[in-house]
C-alpha cells in the first residue's frame, strides 16, 4: 500500500487543514475524537506500538483478515509505529510533537511521565501544544489509576440505572455509547483549547474523564435529586414527562416510535386514533398529567397501530402532522430515503477491500465541508513517510526498525 507523505496533504481541504494531531490513544473515545478532527481536514498521525497495535483493529467482524471497525475508526489517519518505552521512540515523539498542535492519549495517569513524555517535556518541546488526556476516571481522585472503559461509565453515570423495563435489570447499550459521547466532548474540548491558544499563544492540558460527558447528557437528574430527593426510575420506553410515548407493534410485525412532547402533537394523535374525548380530560392538558395515564393512552394508540401495517401508520401520522418514526435496523437504515438524501452512509474507496460503505462525516458545512479521504490504513503503513518528513534517511529508519523502535 502506498504511503501518504505530508506533501500529499497540501491540497486537501477542510476547515482544520494545517492542524496536526498525534493520536496515541487506543480503542474508542480518544481515537474517535481524532477521527472527527481528521474528517474536517486535520493531518492525524496515528501512533501505535510496533508489536501491539490498537486493539480496535481486531474488534468485531473482519473480512479477509481486515478489521472492519478499524476501517471506520482509522479513516483519515496516517499510521506509524513507535515504541514509546524506548529512549529513541521518546525522542522521535518529541520531534513529532514539536511540529504538532494536538496530542490525544489515553494511557493510565503517570504513564507518559514514566516515559519522560509528560506535560513538562512536551510543552518544553512545543509551548503551543494541546495535550488531551482521555481516561476512564480522570487524572486524579481515588479511581484515577483504575482501568476504565465506556461500559463502566454507562454503569456509574446513572444511564444503566434508568434504562430498561421497570421490573427488569439495569440495561447497558450494545455499542460504545459512553465512548462515543466522550469522543464528541473531546473533539469539542480540543477546539476550545485551540481557540484559547489563539488568544494566549500557549497550549494547555485537557483532562477528559469518560464518566463525565455521559452524565452531562442525562439531563436534570442531579438537580432533581438535590432539590427534591427524587431518583429517576426505569420506565422502559415510556417518558415521565409526556404520553403517549412508546414503541408500538404494527400489523405487519414491524415497530414504530411515537413521541408527543408537544401538546398539539398529543392532540393530533388522539384525533388520529379515534379517541378525541381524551383531549377534554383535565389530566390531558399537561405532559406530566398524560404520563400518569400512560396505560390508557398506550392502549388507545397501540390498538390503532396494531390494525395497520408500518407504511400505513407512517403515512397516516405524516398526514396528521403527528410525530412518528419507524424502528429501523441497519438494513433499513442503508435503504432509507432520508439517509440516502443526506448521504449519511457513503461509499469510500479502499485499497484492501474495494468500495466500502460507512457513516459520513458528522455534519455538513456549506463553505468548508469535511470529507473521508481514505479508510483505516494498515498497521504502520506511513511510518517511513512520516519519519522521512522528520529528515531520517532509509538507513536510519531501517536501523530503528531493527532495534524494535518502529
HELIX and SHEET records of a PDB file:
HELIX    1   1 UNK A    6  UNK A    9  5                                   4    
HELIX    2   2 UNK A   29  UNK A   39  1                                  11    
HELIX    3   3 UNK A   55  UNK A   58  5                                   4    
HELIX    4   4 UNK A   68  UNK A   73  1                                   6    
HELIX    5   5 UNK A   87  UNK A   98  1                                  12    
HELIX    6   6 UNK A  111  UNK A  114  1                                   4    
HELIX    7   7 UNK A  119  UNK A  125  1                                   7    
HELIX    8   8 UNK A  150  UNK A  156  1                                   7    
HELIX    9   9 UNK A  160  UNK A  162  5                                   3    
HELIX   10  10 UNK A  177  UNK A  200  1                                  24    
HELIX   11  11 UNK A  210  UNK A  216  1                                   7    
HELIX   12  12 UNK A  221  UNK A  228  1                                   8    
HELIX   13  13 UNK A  263  UNK A  272  1                                  10    
HELIX   14  14 UNK A  276  UNK A  280  5                                   5    
HELIX   15  15 UNK A  282  UNK A  285  5                                   4    
HELIX   16  16 UNK A  287  UNK A  291  1                                   5    
HELIX   17  17 UNK A  294  UNK A  306  1                                  13    
HELIX   18  18 UNK A  310  UNK A  319  1                                  10    
HELIX   19  19 UNK A  330  UNK A  335  1                                   6    
HELIX   20  20 UNK A  337  UNK A  342  1                                   6    
HELIX   21  21 UNK A  383  UNK A  389  1                                   7    
HELIX   22  22 UNK A  394  UNK A  402  1                                   9    
SHEET    1   A 6 UNK A  77  UNK A  81  0                                        
SHEET    2   A 6 UNK A  43  UNK A  48  1                                        
SHEET    3   A 6 UNK A  20  UNK A  23  1                                        
SHEET    4   A 6 UNK A 102  UNK A 105  1                                        
SHEET    5   A 6 UNK A 130  UNK A 135  1                                        
SHEET    6   A 6 UNK A 205  UNK A 209  1                                        
SHEET    1   B 2 UNK A  62  UNK A  63  0                                        
SHEET    2   B 2 UNK A  66  UNK A  67 -1                                        
SHEET    1   C 3 UNK A 246  UNK A 249  0                                        
SHEET    2   C 3 UNK A 255  UNK A 258 -1                                        
SHEET    3   C 3 UNK A 324  UNK A 326 -1                                        
SHEET    1   D 2 UNK A 345  UNK A 350  0                                        
SHEET    2   D 2 UNK A 354  UNK A 359 -1                                        
END                                                                             
